[in-house]
């Protein structure tokens, strides 16, 4: 089993470029099935979850060609059937994203239960509710089976989601673009990666209005054509670099950022006394994005609320603070002076990684599965750690880089699922990190 061996307590310096967004890459890969024509995807992160998605495409009959390190061409001219391989489905949570496009393209889909992080209950009800509203039948007998009546198409309708689920929104959008008539999708998720998927579908000939809002209007088409789509920068990786730079007292510049996608992230880090500088993209090259610089010597002091009240950091759907950065913010708070309450509203298992931070010396009170209190700043010490999921794994990696001594992190495949060659990027900044087979 591969592991990371990390010598902590060293400041880092240099410039890093975030990879393409994992959470955008996964749905746009699935969306390639909506057309028989070639689709070229650029800035695709070469991470474990993405590679499994390619395997699913190939098992269905699509052709996946790597044109460059971060560029692939997918041609789904013919598909064998609408059945997703069970072993592949169990390897990645995002296998659920094949439900919508396969249903719309093939008229039926058989999808085994998806795998993914164990961070609490992750409902699938909203996906199937939305696809049924478009006219699909549904049954669950070991696998999830959806079908369109023979000779018919999915039919547009009004759908109000019972939760603003990102992947359910994406699945319903991908089905609705090939439905007959107009679909109005309300209480839709509107995260940057959902917007990226919508922009790609529009470039394939879909008609979608309201992109970036909670109400989408989708006019269905009989067919879509091929396109070239560039995936945006991973704002969750950017948030991870901000936290890492702060707790290690490093001087790190993060290139290729979209500041509009970082407003709440920067606001929350500001509560912890972390204030990156934003340098806009040059007028001559607006497409290259802005640069965020986190300088050493950040205040790292938790800002109290009015009248000295203990502040609270919680998560919620976009544009609120993303749940996937809660682990990073918690680790950052252990190095900040003051007290802060974290309220994880979405997943009842996400907070349990804090046992590892406590073992490293952090002062944390686990109030219940959703709330913790962090009292800082605490000196962290090296430990033997295990990554429970993608984001907690990155949070523990950050803690190890801030700690005194040499830490070992096992189960690093979890980190690899979401962060492309993170050890190479860290070594380029001066970190002492080694990947070995244990």
C-alpha positions in Angstrom: 0.0 0.0 0.0 1.5 3.3 -1.0 2.1 6.0 1.6 3.5 9.5 2.0 6.4 10.1 4.4 6.5 13.8 5.3 9.0 15.8 7.3 7.0 18.8 8.6 7.7 22.2 10.0 9.3 23.6 6.9 8.1 26.8 5.2 7.6 26.4 1.4 7.8 28.9 -1.4 7.1 29.2 -5.1 4.3 29.2 -7.6 1.7 26.5 -8.2 -1.0 26.0 -10.9 -4.2 24.2 -9.9 -5.3 21.3 -12.0 -8.6 21.2 -13.8 -11.7 20.9 -11.6 -12.3 17.2 -10.6 -16.0 18.1 -10.0 -16.4 19.5 -13.5 -14.3 16.8 -15.2 -16.5 13.9 -13.9 -19.9 15.2 -15.4 -18.4 16.5 -18.6 -16.8 13.0 -19.2 -20.2 11.4 -18.8 -21.8 14.1 -21.0 -19.6 12.9 -23.9 -22.1 10.0 -24.3 -24.8 12.5 -25.4 -23.4 12.6 -29.0 -22.0 10.2 -31.5 -19.5 12.9 -32.6 -16.1 13.4 -31.1 -15.7 15.6 -28.0 -12.4 17.0 -27.0 -11.8 17.8 -23.3 -8.9 20.0 -22.2 -7.4 20.7 -18.8 -8.6 17.3 -17.6 -6.9 16.3 -14.3 -5.1 13.0 -14.5 -6.5 11.6 -11.2 -7.8 8.2 -10.2 -11.5 9.0 -10.4 -11.1 10.4 -13.9 -9.3 7.3 -15.1 -12.1 5.1 -13.8 -14.6 7.3 -15.7 -12.6 6.6 -18.9 -12.8 2.9 -18.1 -16.6 3.1 -17.9 -16.8 4.9 -21.2 -14.6 2.3 -22.9 -16.6 -0.6 -21.3 -19.8 0.9 -22.9 -18.1 1.1 -26.3 -16.8 4.6 -26.5 -13.3 5.4 -27.7 -11.0 7.4 -25.4 -7.9 8.9 -27.0 -5.3 10.8 -25.0 -4.1 13.7 -27.2 -1.9 15.3 -24.5 -1.2 15.0 -20.8 -4.4 17.0 -20.0 -6.4 16.5 -23.2 -8.6 13.6 -24.4 -10.9 13.0 -27.3 -14.0 10.9 -26.6 -16.0 9.4 -29.5 -19.2 7.5 -28.5 -20.3 6.7 -32.0 -21.7 3.3 -31.0 -22.5 2.0 -27.5 -22.8 -1.7 -26.7 -25.7 -1.3 -24.3 -26.9 0.8 -21.4 -25.4 -1.3 -18.6 -22.6 0.1 -16.4 -20.1 -2.4 -15.2 -20.6 -3.2 -11.5 -16.9 -3.3 -10.5 -16.2 0.0 -12.1 -19.3 1.6 -10.6 -18.2 0.6 -7.1 -14.8 2.3 -7.6 -16.2 5.8 -8.1 -19.1 7.8 -6.7 -19.4 9.7 -10.0 -20.6 6.6 -11.8 -24.1 7.8 -10.9 -23.5 10.6 -13.5 -23.9 8.1 -16.3 -27.6 7.6 -15.5 -28.9 10.7 -17.3 -26.8 10.6 -20.5 -27.1 6.8 -21.0 -30.9 7.0 -20.4 -31.3 9.8 -22.9 -29.0 8.2 -25.5 -30.0 4.5 -25.2 -33.5 4.6 -23.8 -32.6 2.6 -20.7 -29.8 2.3 -18.2 -28.8 -0.3 -15.6 -26.6 1.2 -12.9 -25.1 -0.7 -10.0 -24.9 1.3 -6.7 -22.0 3.7 -6.9 -19.0 3.7 -4.6 -17.1 6.8 -3.2 -16.2 8.4 0.1 -17.8 7.2 3.3 -18.7 10.6 4.8 -22.3 9.9 5.8 -25.5 9.1 4.0 -25.5 10.3 0.4 -29.0 10.2 -1.0 -29.7 9.2 -4.6 -33.5 9.8 -4.4 -33.3 13.2 -6.0 -31.6 11.8 -9.1 -34.3 9.2 -9.7 -37.2 11.6 -8.8 -36.0 14.0 -11.5 -35.5 11.3 -14.2 -38.9 9.8 -13.4 -40.5 13.3 -13.8 -39.1 13.3 -17.3 -41.0 10.1 -18.1 -38.6 7.3 -17.2 -39.7 4.2 -15.3 -37.6 3.2 -12.3 -36.9 0.1 -10.3 -34.3 -0.9 -7.7 -33.4 -4.5 -7.6 -29.8 -4.7 -6.6 -29.1 -2.3 -9.5 -31.0 0.9 -10.4 -32.9 0.5 -13.7 -34.5 3.3 -15.6 -36.2 3.1 -19.0 -38.2 5.2 -21.5 -41.3 3.5 -22.9 -40.7 2.0 -26.4 -40.9 4.5 -29.2 -41.0 7.5 -26.9 -38.6 10.2 -25.7 -38.1 11.8 -22.4 -40.6 14.7 -22.0 -39.7 18.1 -20.6 -41.6 19.3 -17.5 -41.3 21.4 -14.3 -39.1 19.8 -11.7 -38.5 21.2 -8.2 -35.7 19.4 -6.5 -36.1 18.5 -2.8 -32.4 19.3 -2.3 -30.0 21.4 -4.4 -27.9 18.3 -5.2 -25.0 18.9 -7.5 -24.9 15.5 -9.1 -28.7 15.2 -9.3 -28.9 18.6 -11.0 -26.2 17.4 -13.5 -27.9 14.1 -14.2 -31.3 15.8 -14.9 -29.7 18.4 -17.1 -28.0 15.8 -19.2 -31.2 13.9 -19.6 -33.3 17.0 -20.3 -31.1 18.3 -23.2 -32.3 15.3 -25.3 -35.9 15.4 -24.0 -38.9 16.6 -26.0 -40.0 20.1 -25.0 -38.9 22.4 -22.2 -37.7 21.4 -18.8 -37.8 24.0 -16.0 -35.5 22.8 -13.2 -36.0 24.7 -9.9 -33.9 24.6 -6.7 -31.0 23.5 -9.0 -27.4 23.4 -7.8 -25.4 26.2 -9.4 -21.8 25.5 -8.4 -19.0 26.5 -10.9 -18.7 22.9 -12.1 -22.5 22.7 -12.8 -22.1 25.9 -14.8 -19.1 24.4 -16.6 -21.2 21.4 -17.6 -24.0 23.7 -18.9 -21.5 25.7 -21.0 -20.2 22.5 -22.6 -23.7 21.3 -23.4 -24.6 24.7 -24.9 -21.5 24.4 -27.1 -22.8 21.0 -28.2 -26.1 22.6 -29.4 -28.2 22.5 -26.2 -30.4 25.4 -25.2 -30.0 26.2 -21.6 -30.8 29.5 -19.9 -30.4 30.6 -16.3 -26.9 29.2 -16.0 -25.4 30.2 -12.6 -28.9 30.5 -11.0 -31.2 28.1 -9.1 -33.6 27.9 -12.0 -32.6 26.4 -15.3 -34.7 26.3 -18.5 -33.7 23.6 -20.9 -35.2 23.3 -24.4 -34.6 19.7 -25.5 -33.0 18.8 -28.8 -33.2 15.7 -31.0 -29.4 15.4 -31.1 -26.2 17.2 -30.0 -22.9 17.6 -31.9 -19.3 17.3 -30.9 -17.3 20.2 -29.3 -14.1 21.2 -27.6 -14.4 22.1 -23.9 -11.8 23.4 -21.5 -12.4 22.5 -17.8 -12.0 25.3 -15.3 -9.5 25.5 -12.5 -10.3 23.5 -9.3 -11.4 26.0 -6.8 -11.3 23.3 -4.1 -7.6 22.7 -4.8 -7.0 26.5 -4.7 -8.7 26.6 -1.2 -6.4 23.7 -0.2 -3.3 25.6 -1.2 -4.5 28.7 0.7 -4.8 26.6 3.9 -1.5 24.9 3.4 0.4 28.1 2.8 -1.1 29.7 5.9 -0.4 26.9 8.4 3.2 26.3 7.1 4.0 30.1 7.0 4.8 29.8 3.4 5.0 32.2 0.5 2.9 30.6 -2.3 1.5 32.1 -5.4 -1.5 30.3 -7.0 -1.9 30.9 -10.7 -4.9 30.6 -13.0 -7.6 31.5 -10.5 -11.1 32.8 -11.1 -11.7 35.3 -8.2 -15.5 35.3 -8.7 -15.5 31.6 -7.7 -13.5 32.3 -4.5 -15.5 35.0 -2.8 -16.9 32.9 0.1 -13.7 30.9 0.3 -11.7 34.1 0.8 -14.3 35.4 3.2 -14.0 32.3 5.4 -10.2 32.3 5.4 -10.4 36.0 6.3 -12.3 35.0 9.5 -9.3 32.8 10.3 -6.8 35.6 9.8 -5.7 34.5 6.3 -5.7 37.2 3.7 -4.4 36.2 0.2 -3.5 39.0 -2.2 -5.3 38.9 -5.6 -3.5 40.0 -8.7 -5.9 40.3 -11.6 -5.0 38.7 -14.9 -3.1 41.0 -17.3 -5.3 42.9 -19.7 -3.2 41.4 -22.6 -4.0 37.8 -21.5 -7.4 37.8 -19.6 -7.8 34.1 -20.2 -4.9 33.1 -18.0 -6.7 33.9 -14.8 -5.7 35.8 -11.7 -2.9 35.0 -9.3 -3.5 34.6 -5.5 -0.5 35.1 -3.3 -0.4 33.9 0.3 2.5 35.6 2.0 4.2 34.3 5.2 3.4 36.1 8.5 -0.4 35.9 8.1 -2.2 37.1 11.3 -3.8 33.6 11.9 -6.2 35.1 14.5 -9.8 34.1 14.5 -12.1 37.1 14.1 -14.8 37.2 16.8 -18.4 38.1 16.0 -20.0 41.2 17.3 -19.8 41.6 21.1 -17.1 39.0 21.3 -19.2 36.1 20.3 -17.5 32.9 19.1 -17.8 32.8 15.3 -19.3 30.0 13.4 -18.2 28.6 10.0 -20.7 26.4 8.3 -21.3 24.9 4.8 -24.2 25.0 2.4 -24.8 24.9 -1.4 -23.2 27.4 -3.6 -22.5 30.3 -3.2 -22.0 29.4 0.5 -18.8 27.8 1.8 -18.3 24.4 0.2 -18.5 21.2 2.3 -15.4 19.9 0.5 -13.3 22.6 2.1 -14.5 22.1 5.7 -11.7 19.7 6.5 -9.1 22.2 5.1 -10.6 25.1 7.1 -10.6 23.0 10.3 -7.0 22.1 9.9 -6.1 25.7 9.3 -8.1 26.8 12.4 -5.9 24.6 14.6 -3.1 27.0 13.8 -5.0 30.2 14.5 -5.4 32.1 17.8 -8.9 31.9 19.2 -12.0 29.8 19.2 -14.3 28.9 16.3 -17.3 26.6 15.9 -17.6 24.5 12.7 -21.1 23.3 11.7 -21.0 20.6 8.9 -24.6 20.5 7.8 -24.4 18.1 4.9 -22.5 14.9 5.9 -22.6 13.3 9.4 -19.3 11.5 8.9 -17.1 14.3 7.6 -16.0 15.5 11.1 -14.6 12.1 12.3 -11.2 12.7 10.8 -10.6 15.2 13.6 -9.6 12.3 15.8 -6.3 12.3 13.9 -5.8 16.1 14.4 -6.4 15.6 18.1 -3.8 12.8 18.2 -1.4 15.3 16.6 -2.0 17.8 19.4 -4.9 19.9 18.2 -7.4 21.2 20.7 -10.8 20.1 19.3 -14.1 19.3 20.9 -16.4 17.0 18.9 -19.8 18.2 20.0 -21.8 15.8 17.8 -21.5 14.4 14.3 -22.1 17.8 12.7 -20.3 20.3 15.0 -16.9 20.8 16.5 -15.2 23.5 18.4 -11.5 24.3 17.6 -9.4 26.2 20.1 -6.1 27.4 18.7 -3.3 27.8 18.2 -1.9 24.3 18.9 1.5 22.9 18.2 1.0 19.8 15.9 3.3 16.8 16.2 4.0 14.1 13.7 1.9 11.0 13.7 1.0 7.8 11.8 -2.1 8.8 9.8 -4.6 7.2 7.4 -6.6 9.1 4.8 -10.3 8.4 5.2 -11.5 10.3 2.2 -10.3 12.7 -0.5 -10.7 16.0 1.4 -9.8 14.7 4.9 -6.7 13.1 3.4 -5.6 16.5 2.0 -6.3 18.1 5.4 -4.1 15.6 7.2 -1.4 16.1 4.6 -1.5 19.8 5.4 -1.4 19.1 9.1 1.6 16.8 8.6 3.5 19.6 6.7 2.8 21.9 9.6 3.8 19.4 12.3 7.1 18.8 14.1 8.7 15.6 13.1 8.1 13.0 10.4 4.6 11.8 9.7 3.4 8.8 7.6 0.1 8.9 5.8 -1.4 5.6 4.5 -4.3 5.0 2.1 -3.1 7.9 -0.1 -5.1 6.5 -3.0 -7.9 8.6 -1.5 -5.8 11.8 -1.9 -4.9 10.8 -5.4 -8.6 10.5 -6.3 -8.9 14.3 -6.1 -5.4 15.9 -6.3 -3.3 15.4 -9.3 0.4 14.5 -8.5 0.1 16.5 -5.2 3.5 15.2 -4.0 5.3 16.4 -7.2 3.7 19.9 -6.7 4.7 20.0 -3.1 8.3 19.0 -3.8 8.5 21.8 -6.4 7.7 24.1 -3.5 10.4 22.7 -1.3 8.4 20.2 0.8 10.0 17.0 2.1 7.6 14.4 1.0 8.3 10.9 -0.3 5.9 8.4 -1.9 6.8 4.8 -1.3 5.2 1.3 -1.1 5.4 1.1 2.7 
